[in-house]
């Protein structure tokens, strides 16, 4: 009897190029509706759940009687009830290494674009043909400025390296990493409030947990400089949406660059889409040709390990 893989998020085309090979080894069923009851019915005899954004709840996990593992097409596992999987002894496999530098590149690109008003200049140039030096077009240097990084994991470290190369001062907040890393004489760990108050650019680069959900809210925006730029390429729920919009509308911060949002996709009338000092991209910080190939490779490796009863390389939960 063939093993069964239940694949969610068809719009993400997860392992689309490898489906024929997988079908020779297992039955592959794609659930193409966002309905937990339909998904629950499909997983009752599933060996593997292959997913990206679809919520894999305790109900879904509990219904899967012979589940060998859940494979996440990406890094963050906040859409998966990891506690329920752990309780049932089901490994949650993810791909932590495929896009750290790629996402850091995008984060730094947003930083540079905000500092030099690249998007605003581009849009105005295309409308008018030319502009002469005026205050509204003036950017800022980044050398000597302070970047505050919240979360010094793989992406946070990669972002810090980029900022280091451009002569920026680096402060970080992360209570879960070594506070004295080797080779980082120019990096300073500080309390979160100090980071928020003194940084010229702030980048939350942490995973979404109960602790980080909404961690940048109304009280945190009050602490920030009016000249500060906020950049988020990690998880949209880390920043309180209402507080962000209010801070931008009242000019309490200089601008923002976002690749992630609490509710995706954005609606055409979203306030952020109408602000000249905000740059938005559609959750594609990870999306380069090379990173996509690495993601496909690492996801397939996790699926194959489970099919062959081997231990996958990257298991998020201890089981």
N, C-alpha and C positions, 0 to 999 in steps of 0.2 A: 504494500500500500504506500503510495506516494505521500510525502510530507506536504503540509499545506502552509503557504505564505499568504497572509492577508496584507495587502498593500493599500495604504490610504493616500490622500492628497494627489490625485492623478494629474492635477495642474502643475505639480512640481516635476513630473516625468521621472520619478525615482527609478533609477537603474533601467531606464527604458531601453538602452542599448544592450543590456544583458538579459532581457526577459526571455528571449528564446532559449538561452543556455540554462537559465533557472528553471524553465518549464520542463526541461529534460530531467531535472532532478526533483521537482516538486510541483504541486498544483499552485498556481499563482492566481489569486482572486483580488481584483481591484475594487475597492468600495468607493464609488464615485459620488456619494452623497454625504453631506455633513449631518448625519443622523446617528446618535449614539445607539438607538435601538437596532438599526440595521447593522451597524458595526458589531454590536454585541452578539447578534445572531450569527454573523459570519465567523467570529473568532471561537465559537464553541469547540470546534475541532481543529483550530489552527496551531501549528508548531511555532510559527514566527509571526510577529506583527512588525511590519516595515512601515515607518511613519516619519512625518516631518512636523507639521503643525497641528494635525488633528488631535484633540484631547483624548488621551488614553487614560480613562478614569478607572477607579477601583471597581466599578460595575463591569467595565469591559474586561479588565484583568481577571476578575473573579469568574467571569463566564467562560474563560479559556481553560478548558480542562487539561490540555496536554501541552501547554505553552512552554517552549524551551527558552525563549528570549524575545525581547523587544529591541529592535534596531532603530535608532534615531538617525535620520538623514540630516546630520548637522551636529552642533556642539551642545547647545542648551537643551535641557530635558525638563523644563518647567511645564511643558504640555503633557507630561507623563506623571502619573501618580507613583513616584518612585517608592514611597513607603509601602504602598499596597503591593507593588512588585516584589519588594524585598521580603515582606511578610510571607509571600507565597513562594519565595525562593527562585524568582525569575530574574535573570540578569538583564539590566538595561545597558545596551551597548550603544556607544556614541562615537563621534569622529572629532576628537579635540584638536587635532594637529593640522588639518588640511588648509585652514584659512587664517591663521593668526597674523601672519605678515600681510596678507591680502586685506583683511579688515583694518589693520593698523594703517596701511597705505591710504585707504578710503578716509579714515578718521583724520589723518594728517592733511589729506587733500581738502577736506572741509575746513580745517583750521586755516590753511593758507588762503582758500577762497574767501573766507569770512574776513580775514585780516586785510586782504587787498581788494575786497568788494568786487571780486571777479565776475560773479553772476550779474550783479547790478550794473556794472560797467558794460558787460556784454549786451544785456538787454537794452540799455539806454543807447548804446552805440548803434544797434540794429534799428532802433526807432528813429534816431536823429541823424545818424551818419557821422557825427563828431561831437566831442565835448571839450571845453577848455577847463583848466583847473578851477574847481570850486569846492567849498568845504564838504558838500555832500558826496563828492567822489574821493575824498582823501582816505587812504588806508592807514594801517599802522605796521611798524616793523615787528618782527617776532623775536629777533635776537635780543636777549636780555629780559624778555618777558617771562612770566611764570606760568607754567602749565601744571594744573592740579589734576592728578590721575587718581580716580577712585577705583581701586581694584588693580593690583599689580600681578596679575596672572600672565598667561601667555600673550594675550593681546595688549594688556597694559604695559608689559615689559617691552614689547615690540614698538609700541607708540613712544615710550620713553626714549628708546634708542634713536628714533627719528628726531625727536625734539632735541635730544642731546647734540645731534649732528648739526643742528641749526642754531646752537648757542643759547638755547632756552634754559631757564632755571626750572628744575623739576622738583615738585613736592608730591607726595603720595600718601594716601590713606588706605590701609589694608591691614586689619588686625589679625589676618590669618597667614601672613607670610613673614619671612625672616626680616627683621627690622634693620639688619646690617649686612645687606648683600655685598659680596665681593665685587670689585670693579665699578662701584657706584659712589665714588667720592662726592659727586655733584648731585646726588639724590638725597632728599631729606624727607623722612616720615614725620607727619604732623597729625594732630587731631583733626577730625572732619571739619569742625567749625573754623579752625584756623585756615585750612585749605580753602574753604568756601570764601572766607573774607579776604584772602591775600592773592588769589590766583587771577591772572588775566585771561586764561582759557581754562575751562574745566571739562574733563572727559570722564564720565562714569563708564568704566570698562569692566564691570562686574556681572556676575550671573544674576538672574532674577530669583530671589528667595523671599520668604516672609520678612526677612530683615531688610532687604533692599527695595522691596515693593513700596513705591512712593517715598523713597528716602530723601528725594529733593522736592520739597513742597514749599508752602507759603513761608514758613519760618526760615528755611534755608535761602530762599531768594532775597529775603531782607538783608542777609549777611553779605551778599555779593556786591562787588564793585559795579558801578553803572557802566563801566567800560569793558566788562567781562563778556566773553562769548562762551556759550554752552554748546557742547557737541556730544551727541548720543548716537552710537552705532551698536549698542549692546542690546538693551530691551527697553521698549517704550514705557513700560509701567514703572520703571525706576524714577521717572520724572512725572510729577503730578501735572496733568495736562492743563487743568484750569489755572493753576498757579503759574505755569509757564506762560500761558497766553496773557494773563494779567500783567506779569512782569514785563513782557514785550510791549504790550499796549501802553503801559505807563512809563516806558523807557527806564525801567529799573536795571536792565541789562542791555548790552549793546546789540546783541543778536544771537542767533542760534543756528546750528546745523544738525539736522536729524535724518537718520536713515531708518529709524524704528519708531513705532507709535503704539499707544495703548490699544487702539482699535484700528485694525487694518482690513481692507484698504481704506485710505482716506476718501471722504466724500468731496465732490467738487467745490462745495461751499465751505470747506474747512478754513478757519481763520489763518492758519499758518501759511496757506497757499497765497494769501493776499499781501504778505509782508515782505518788503524789499530787503530787510535785514535778516531774513531767514532763508536758508538753503535746505531744500528737502530732496531726498532721493528715496526710491521705493523699496526699501529693505533689500538692497542689492550690493551691500558693502563686500559681501563674500564672492561676488559673481564675476570672476575672471575665467578665461579659458583654462588656465593652469590649475586654479583652485577647484574648478568644477571637475576636472579630471581626477584630482586627488580625492575629492569627496566621493566620487563614484567608486574609485578604487577601494577606499577605506570602508565604505558602506558594504560593498560586495564582499570584502574580506570578512566583515562581521557576520554577514548572512551565511557565508560558506562555512565558517567555523561552527556556527550553531547547527547547520544541516549535517555536518560531519561529526557532531558531538565532541568538538574541540573547544577549548576555552578561548573566547575572543580576546583580542589584545587590549581593548579599551572598554572595560566594564565600569559603569558609574557607581553602582551600588554593591556593597559587600554581601554576597550570597554563598 
